[in-house]
Amino acid sequence: MDDFKVIQDTIKKGESFGIILDRHHIFYPKIYKIAATIKETFDVRRVRAGKPYTILASKDSTEKAQVFIYKHDKINATIIDFKDSLITAKRHQKPIKTMVKKIAGIINSSLSVTMDSLHLSPNLTWTIADIYAWTLDFYKLQKGDSFKFFYEEKFIDDTIFAGYGNVKSAVFKHNGKDLYAFRFTADSIKGIPEYYDDEGNMLRSQFLKSPIKFQYRISSRYNLRRKIAYYGNRIRPHRGTDFAANIGTPILATASGTVSASAKRGGNGNYVKIKHNSTYSTQYLHMKKRKVKKGQYVKQGDVIGWVGMTGNTGGPHVCYRFWKNGKEVDPFRQKLPPAAPLKRSLKRKYLEFIEPLKYQLENKILRAKAPEVIKSIAQN
């Protein structure tokens, strides 16, 4: 660093990679060459306003840029070196230390309010909501319900907080039941971890319970005999479930599939329809704005649009419609298929793995007889 003049700055609205380098005496023919050379490692079109960057410039009178460092976040950066004829771009990651911490809380109003009172980031709240999205209706939480979970916090130089890692284990006490969640990698080849309960059942199912995370209320259910005020209290079949939420609330795909329609039409307003397989399709109406296009593949939990009031609606909500074999049905009355269960051959290994984690959640002391289990925890 002593060999350069160090310039620290932040990308401003309207600035591009080319504008920044041009200001630091790199001309456009070379800028184009840099962008073309490093495109496989770093797409210069993706620099974003608000991101910090560092220019290493020559110390002579020209102060010409030699190196551009783009900081993706507190941990990751891309270093673009063009001081010589050989142009390179490489990713850099600061060493981080991960610590496992415990948090516990009692619900007084909602999960988000309780998490806020514990001074935890909304990102962690959304992670917990993701884990329990298939097994717990956050709209039905009761005062006195409680939770406890062990999670990771990342630090740079032991002191600078750099974000959250994984939630290792959790328990939600709701309606007198303990709903456990343990992070476990069952498929060593794919290496994709999932969350399972204390009996080895996967928490994730084929469909989410709601297209809204947890800040919603069900304002109207599927009802073929419902009287609708908008139509003069005449009986008009309501073949959807209305989830009321604030305008701009993200709407999620309740299952993976291909977008079969994304349009604005009549009483539906802005809507998206997703075909999940030959049996099931879902539709999401009255969006403020759509995020996906027809033919696009979306994964379960992807944001496909935002709550609005387009079409025939008396308030902000998403009307969620559910098709089975081409017929609109009530999703809450369907026996929906679960996700793939834990293989029987892994059941014993899994139960051994979660034993000390469950002890921790229950405030019990780990038994000294299971060092191989503790080693398994560290590996996972």
Stockholm file with secondary structure:
# STOCKHOLM 1.0

chainA/1-380         MDDFKVIQDTIKKGESFGIILDRHHIFYPKIYKIAATIKETFDVRRVRAGKPYTILASKDSTEKAQVFIYKHDKINATIIDFKDSLITAKRHQKPIKTMVKKIAGIINSSLSVTMDSLHLSPNLTWTIADIYAWTLDFYKLQKGDSFKFFYEEKFIDDTIFAGYGNVKSAVFKHNGKDLYAFRFTADSIKGIPEYYDDEGNMLRSQFLKSPIKFQYRISSRYNLRRKIAYYGNRIRPHRGTDFAANIGTPILATASGTVSASAKRGGNGNYVKIKHNSTYSTQYLHMKKRKVKKGQYVKQGDVIGWVGMTGNTGGPHVCYRFWKNGKEVDPFRQKLPPAAPLKRSLKRKYLEFIEPLKYQLENKILRAKAPEVIKSIAQN
#=GR chainA/1-380 SS CTTSEEEEEECCTTCCHHHHHHHTTCCHHHHHHHHHHHTTTCCGGGCCTTCEEEEEECSSTTCCEEEEEEESSSSEEEEEECSSSSCEEEEEECCEEEEEEEEEEECSSCHHHHHHHTTCCHHHHHHHHHHTTTTCCGGGCCTTCEEEEEEEEEEETTTEEEEEEEEEEEEEEETTEEEEEEEECCCTTTCCCEEECTTSCBSCBSSCSCSSCSSCEEEECCBTTCEEGGGTTEECCBCSEEEECCTTCEEECSSCEEEEEEEEEGGGEEEEEEECSSSEEEEEEEEEEECCCTTCEECTTCEEEEEBCCSSCSSSEEEEEEEETTEEECGGGSCCCBCCCCCGGGHHHHHHHHHHHHHHHTTCCCCTTCHHHHHHHHHC
#=GC SS_cons         CTTSEEEEEECCTTCCHHHHHHHTTCCHHHHHHHHHHHTTTCCGGGCCTTCEEEEEECSSTTCCEEEEEEESSSSEEEEEECSSSSCEEEEEECCEEEEEEEEEEECSSCHHHHHHHTTCCHHHHHHHHHHTTTTCCGGGCCTTCEEEEEEEEEEETTTEEEEEEEEEEEEEEETTEEEEEEEECCCTTTCCCEEECTTSCBSCBSSCSCSSCSSCEEEECCBTTCEEGGGTTEECCBCSEEEECCTTCEEECSSCEEEEEEEEEGGGEEEEEEECSSSEEEEEEEEEEECCCTTCEECTTCEEEEEBCCSSCSSSEEEEEEEETTEEECGGGSCCCBCCCCCGGGHHHHHHHHHHHHHHHTTCCCCTTCHHHHHHHHHC
//
